[in-house]
């Protein structure tokens, strides 16, 4: 059965003018709070937080010592959309043929033709699922969890790696040497990145990517809304035959997750302490600045992302579309809408002038309205 958007998802808001977007070409964010300047009190983020053991995908969960901000951001990959496009086009052609036959029959019987459908009045109601015409709509195959690391960063990262090791037993994940995945300067960690593809015990072909941003070492400044803590982005994607990913995706809990002993970490790397968060006016995600009409929930310098919440659904969608459109190299964007049990997710994507990818995911749910903007630089 297809999910139905409930009344709780509907929200009415007068559209608010957005702050200008600045396509910065992927330059390092520059504005920081000047010495002695008054600091803006951080917003209360408790209503947007999910604690440890919150599920992510394929048995993975938020590790102890980390806090997920906002919901899981899920979208259909281009591979999945292309795999189901023939089904969609065939269903749409069949629907049009049925309508044409009905009109022909009505004309033969002397029944007046129906009046043209009036132009709909703009509302804050989310669009229907892009594949709603199909009997079974394809479910998103990519899931992103955005986390703030509140506990020991070394332990949290290693706990996440231990889960990956349990999910993909043949991946040979290194658990006791952070230097295998983290870069450093004078032993201070400047960032971590880990990506592995493998098959779960249920033979699900997936890729798991983990990236960690400790903040800028040069000026000891963390990204806005991070509370001076490192942030972690975990992406889980089914990468096998797209249609096969729709079958028995859930794998339950993971078995044999290794216990992490802080004493067995061998790299000797240090997580630098940040003096303060960069201000909300900092340029993020390829030069974008958060509109003052939104609340910045979490952000990262590398990986580049920014999550905001809004008081209305219309503004959340407007932020997403404005960001992607302003970064599109030819002004074109793709849009895909996916309905879930209790939310509607809209994904906008565009290729940037330098070959990178701008993506915005807008989620409207009973919990709130969230938009996260992502920027992926071109491959080197």
C-alpha positions as CSV (number, residue, x, y, z in Angstrom):
1,X,0.0,0.0,0.0
2,X,1.2,3.5,-0.7
3,X,1.8,5.8,2.2
4,X,-0.5,8.8,2.6
5,X,0.6,12.2,3.8
6,X,-1.2,13.0,7.0
7,X,-2.6,16.3,8.0
8,X,0.2,16.8,10.4
9,X,2.6,17.3,7.4
10,X,0.7,20.4,6.2
11,X,1.9,23.8,7.3
12,X,1.0,27.2,6.0
13,X,3.7,29.9,5.9
14,X,4.0,33.2,4.0
15,X,7.1,32.8,1.8
16,X,10.0,34.7,3.2
17,X,12.8,36.2,1.1
18,X,16.0,34.2,1.3
19,X,19.4,35.5,1.9
20,X,21.5,35.6,-1.3
21,X,23.5,32.5,-2.2
22,X,27.1,33.0,-3.2
23,X,28.6,30.3,-5.4
24,X,32.1,30.3,-3.8
25,X,33.6,27.6,-6.0
26,X,34.3,25.4,-3.0
27,X,36.6,27.8,-1.3
28,X,37.4,27.3,2.4
29,X,34.8,29.1,4.6
30,X,36.4,32.4,5.7
31,X,34.2,34.5,8.1
32,X,35.0,33.8,11.8
33,X,34.1,35.7,14.9
34,X,36.5,38.5,15.5
35,X,38.4,38.7,18.8
36,X,36.3,40.3,21.5
37,X,33.0,40.2,19.4
38,X,29.8,39.2,21.2
39,X,29.0,35.6,20.6
40,X,25.5,34.5,19.6
41,X,24.0,32.1,22.2
42,X,23.6,28.7,20.6
43,X,20.0,27.6,19.9
44,X,18.3,24.9,22.1
45,X,18.8,21.8,19.9
46,X,17.4,19.2,22.3
47,X,14.1,18.8,20.3
48,X,16.2,17.9,17.2
49,X,18.4,15.3,18.9
50,X,18.3,11.5,18.8
51,X,20.5,9.6,21.2
52,X,22.7,6.5,20.9
53,X,21.2,3.3,19.4
54,X,18.9,5.2,17.1
55,X,18.7,3.0,13.9
56,X,20.4,4.2,10.7
57,X,20.2,1.4,8.1
58,X,21.2,-2.3,7.6
59,X,21.6,-2.8,11.4
60,X,23.8,0.3,11.9
61,X,22.9,2.7,14.6
62,X,24.1,5.9,16.3
63,X,27.1,4.9,18.5
64,X,27.5,5.7,22.1
65,X,29.0,9.1,22.6
66,X,27.3,10.5,19.4
67,X,24.1,12.5,19.0
68,X,22.1,12.5,15.7
69,X,20.7,15.9,14.7
70,X,17.5,16.0,12.8
71,X,16.0,13.0,11.0
72,X,17.7,10.5,8.7
73,X,18.0,12.0,5.3
74,X,17.0,9.4,2.7
75,X,16.8,9.7,-1.1
76,X,16.7,7.7,-4.3
77,X,20.0,7.5,-6.1
78,X,20.2,8.3,-9.9
79,X,20.7,4.6,-10.5
80,X,17.5,3.7,-8.8
81,X,15.5,6.4,-10.5
82,X,16.8,5.4,-13.9
83,X,16.0,1.7,-13.2
84,X,12.4,2.5,-12.6
85,X,11.9,5.2,-15.2
86,X,10.7,2.8,-17.9
87,X,8.0,1.5,-15.5
88,X,7.0,5.1,-14.7
89,X,6.8,6.1,-18.4
90,X,4.8,3.0,-19.3
91,X,2.3,3.6,-16.4
92,X,1.9,7.2,-17.4
93,X,1.3,6.3,-21.1
94,X,-1.3,3.7,-20.0
95,X,-3.0,6.3,-17.8
96,X,-3.1,8.8,-20.7
97,X,-4.5,6.1,-23.1
98,X,-7.3,5.3,-20.6
99,X,-8.2,9.0,-20.3
100,X,-8.2,9.3,-24.1
101,X,-10.5,6.3,-24.5
102,X,-12.9,7.7,-21.9
103,X,-13.0,11.1,-23.7
104,X,-13.7,9.3,-27.0
105,X,-16.5,7.2,-25.5
106,X,-18.0,10.3,-23.9
107,X,-18.0,12.2,-27.2
108,X,-19.6,9.2,-29.0
109,X,-22.3,9.2,-26.4
110,X,-22.8,12.9,-26.6
111,X,-21.5,13.5,-23.1
112,X,-20.0,17.1,-22.7
113,X,-16.2,17.2,-22.3
114,X,-15.0,17.9,-18.8
115,X,-14.1,21.5,-18.0
116,X,-10.3,22.2,-18.0
117,X,-8.7,21.7,-14.6
118,X,-8.2,25.1,-13.0
119,X,-4.7,26.3,-12.1
120,X,-4.1,25.1,-8.5
121,X,-3.7,27.6,-5.7
122,X,-0.2,27.5,-4.2
123,X,-0.2,25.8,-0.8
124,X,2.4,24.4,1.6
125,X,1.2,20.8,0.9
126,X,4.2,18.7,-0.3
127,X,4.1,17.2,-3.8
128,X,3.0,13.6,-4.3
129,X,5.5,10.8,-4.6
130,X,7.3,11.0,-8.0
131,X,6.4,7.3,-8.6
132,X,2.9,7.4,-7.1
133,X,1.4,6.0,-10.3
134,X,3.2,2.7,-9.7
135,X,1.6,0.0,-7.6
136,X,4.7,-0.2,-5.5
137,X,6.9,2.9,-5.4
138,X,10.6,2.3,-5.1
139,X,11.9,3.2,-1.7
140,X,15.0,5.4,-1.2
141,X,18.3,3.4,-1.4
142,X,20.5,6.0,0.3
143,X,20.5,7.0,3.9
144,X,22.5,9.8,5.6
145,X,22.9,10.3,9.4
146,X,24.4,13.6,10.6
147,X,25.9,13.4,14.1
148,X,27.7,15.5,16.6
149,X,30.3,13.7,18.6
150,X,29.8,14.5,22.3
151,X,31.9,11.8,23.8
152,X,35.5,10.8,23.2
153,X,35.9,11.2,19.4
154,X,38.4,8.4,19.1
155,X,36.1,6.0,20.9
156,X,33.0,7.1,18.9
157,X,34.8,6.8,15.5
158,X,36.1,3.4,16.5
159,X,32.7,2.2,17.6
160,X,31.3,3.2,14.3
161,X,34.0,1.4,12.5
162,X,33.3,-1.7,14.7
163,X,29.7,-1.6,13.5
164,X,30.8,-1.4,9.9
165,X,33.1,-4.4,10.5
166,X,30.2,-6.4,11.9
167,X,27.9,-5.4,9.0
168,X,30.5,-6.2,6.3
169,X,32.6,-9.1,7.8
170,X,34.9,-9.4,4.8
171,X,35.8,-5.7,4.7
172,X,38.8,-6.0,7.0
173,X,38.2,-2.8,8.8
174,X,41.0,-1.5,11.0
175,X,39.7,-0.7,14.5
176,X,42.8,0.2,16.5
177,X,44.8,2.6,14.3
178,X,43.0,5.9,13.5
179,X,45.9,6.9,11.2
180,X,44.5,4.4,8.7
181,X,41.5,6.7,8.0
182,X,42.4,10.1,9.6
183,X,44.8,12.8,8.3
184,X,46.8,14.8,10.8
185,X,49.2,17.7,11.3
186,X,51.7,17.4,14.1
187,X,49.6,14.6,15.5
188,X,46.5,16.8,15.5
189,X,43.7,15.2,13.5
190,X,42.5,17.4,10.6
191,X,39.8,15.0,9.3
192,X,38.8,11.4,8.8
193,X,37.3,9.5,5.8
194,X,36.4,5.9,5.4
195,X,34.5,4.2,2.6
196,X,34.0,0.5,2.0
197,X,31.8,-1.7,-0.1
198,X,30.8,-5.2,0.7
199,X,28.0,-7.7,1.2
200,X,26.0,-8.1,4.4
201,X,25.2,-11.5,5.8
202,X,21.9,-11.2,4.0
203,X,23.9,-10.7,0.7
204,X,22.9,-7.0,0.5
205,X,25.5,-5.2,-1.6
206,X,26.1,-1.9,0.1
207,X,28.6,0.9,0.5
208,X,29.2,2.6,3.9
209,X,31.0,6.0,4.0
210,X,32.0,7.8,7.2
211,X,33.5,11.3,7.3
212,X,34.5,13.3,10.4
213,X,35.2,17.0,10.6
214,X,36.9,18.1,13.9
215,X,36.9,21.8,12.9
216,X,39.5,24.1,11.5
217,X,42.9,23.4,13.1
218,X,44.4,26.7,11.8
219,X,42.2,29.0,13.8
220,X,40.7,26.4,16.3
221,X,37.2,27.1,15.0
222,X,34.5,24.5,14.6
223,X,31.7,24.8,12.0
224,X,28.6,26.7,13.0
225,X,26.1,25.0,15.4
226,X,28.5,22.2,16.4
227,X,29.0,23.3,20.0
228,X,32.8,23.0,19.5
229,X,32.5,19.3,18.8
230,X,33.5,17.2,15.8
231,X,30.7,16.2,13.5
232,X,30.3,12.9,11.7
233,X,28.4,12.0,8.5
234,X,27.6,8.4,7.8
235,X,26.1,7.4,4.4
236,X,24.7,4.0,3.7
237,X,23.8,3.1,0.1
238,X,22.7,0.0,-1.7
239,X,25.0,-0.3,-4.7
240,X,23.9,-3.7,-6.2
241,X,21.3,-4.1,-8.9
242,X,18.8,-1.4,-8.1
243,X,15.7,-3.5,-8.1
244,X,17.3,-6.1,-5.9
245,X,17.8,-3.5,-3.2
246,X,14.0,-3.2,-2.8
247,X,13.8,-6.7,-1.5
248,X,14.3,-7.5,2.2
249,X,16.3,-4.3,2.8
250,X,16.1,-4.5,6.6
251,X,18.7,-6.7,8.2
252,X,17.8,-6.4,11.9
253,X,20.5,-6.0,14.5
254,X,24.2,-6.7,14.1
255,X,26.0,-9.5,15.8
256,X,29.5,-9.7,17.0
257,X,30.2,-6.0,17.2
258,X,33.7,-5.7,18.7
259,X,34.1,-3.9,22.1
260,X,36.3,-0.9,21.9
261,X,39.1,-0.5,24.4
262,X,40.5,3.0,24.6
263,X,43.9,1.6,25.6
264,X,44.4,-0.4,22.3
265,X,44.4,2.6,19.9
266,X,47.9,2.7,18.5
267,X,48.1,5.9,16.3
268,X,48.7,8.3,19.1
269,X,46.8,11.0,17.2
270,X,45.1,13.8,19.1
271,X,41.7,15.5,18.5
272,X,42.3,19.3,18.6
273,X,40.1,21.3,20.9
274,X,38.2,24.1,19.3
275,X,37.9,27.6,20.9
276,X,34.5,28.5,19.4
277,X,32.0,27.8,16.7
278,X,32.1,29.9,13.6
279,X,29.2,32.4,13.5
280,X,25.9,31.6,11.6
281,X,26.9,34.0,8.9
282,X,29.8,31.7,7.8
283,X,29.9,30.6,4.2
284,X,29.1,26.9,4.0
285,X,28.4,24.3,1.3
286,X,30.2,26.1,-1.6
287,X,29.6,29.6,-0.4
288,X,26.0,29.4,0.8
289,X,25.0,31.4,3.9
290,X,22.1,30.3,6.1
291,X,19.0,32.7,5.9
292,X,18.2,34.4,9.1
293,X,14.6,33.1,8.7
294,X,16.0,29.5,9.5
295,X,17.6,27.8,12.5
296,X,20.9,26.3,11.8
297,X,20.9,22.8,13.4
298,X,24.3,21.4,12.4
299,X,27.0,22.0,9.7
300,X,30.4,20.8,8.6
301,X,33.4,22.3,6.7
302,X,34.5,18.9,5.3
303,X,32.3,17.2,4.5
304,X,30.4,20.3,3.4
305,X,26.8,20.3,4.6
306,X,24.4,22.5,6.5
307,X,21.1,21.5,8.2
308,X,18.5,24.0,9.0
309,X,15.0,23.8,10.4
310,X,12.1,26.2,9.5
311,X,8.8,27.1,11.1
312,X,6.9,26.2,7.9
313,X,7.1,23.6,5.1
314,X,7.0,26.2,2.3
315,X,10.2,27.9,3.5
316,X,12.0,24.6,4.0
317,X,11.3,23.7,0.3
318,X,12.2,27.2,-0.8
319,X,15.6,27.0,0.9
320,X,16.4,23.7,-0.8
321,X,15.4,24.7,-4.3
322,X,17.1,28.1,-4.1
323,X,20.4,26.6,-3.0
324,X,20.5,23.9,-5.8
325,X,19.2,26.3,-8.5
326,X,21.9,28.9,-7.6
327,X,24.6,26.3,-7.9
328,X,23.4,24.7,-11.1
329,X,25.8,25.2,-14.0
330,X,22.9,25.5,-16.5
331,X,20.0,26.5,-14.3
332,X,18.5,23.0,-14.5
333,X,17.7,20.9,-11.4
334,X,16.3,17.4,-10.9
335,X,13.5,16.8,-8.4
336,X,12.4,13.5,-6.8
337,X,9.7,13.2,-4.1
338,X,9.5,10.1,-1.9
339,X,6.7,9.5,0.6
340,X,7.5,7.5,3.7
341,X,5.3,6.3,6.6
342,X,5.3,9.6,8.4
343,X,7.2,12.1,6.2
344,X,7.7,13.4,2.7
345,X,11.3,13.8,1.4
346,X,12.0,16.1,-1.6
347,X,15.5,15.9,-3.2
348,X,16.8,18.5,-5.5
349,X,20.1,17.9,-7.4
350,X,22.2,19.8,-9.9
351,X,25.7,19.7,-11.4
352,X,27.8,22.7,-10.6
353,X,29.9,24.7,-13.0
354,X,33.2,23.1,-11.7
355,X,31.8,19.6,-12.0
356,X,30.7,19.2,-8.4
357,X,27.3,18.1,-7.2
358,X,24.8,20.3,-5.2
359,X,22.1,18.3,-3.5
360,X,19.4,19.5,-1.1
361,X,17.0,17.2,0.8
362,X,13.9,18.7,2.3
363,X,11.9,16.6,4.9
364,X,8.4,17.6,6.0
365,X,7.2,15.5,8.9
366,X,5.2,15.8,12.1
367,X,8.5,16.2,13.9
368,X,9.3,19.4,12.0
369,X,10.6,20.8,8.7
370,X,14.2,20.1,7.9
371,X,16.4,20.9,4.9
372,X,20.0,19.7,4.6
373,X,22.3,21.0,1.8
374,X,25.2,19.0,0.6
375,X,28.1,19.9,-1.7
376,X,30.4,17.3,-3.2
377,X,33.5,18.7,-5.0
378,X,34.4,17.2,-8.4
379,X,36.5,14.1,-8.3
380,X,40.2,14.7,-8.4
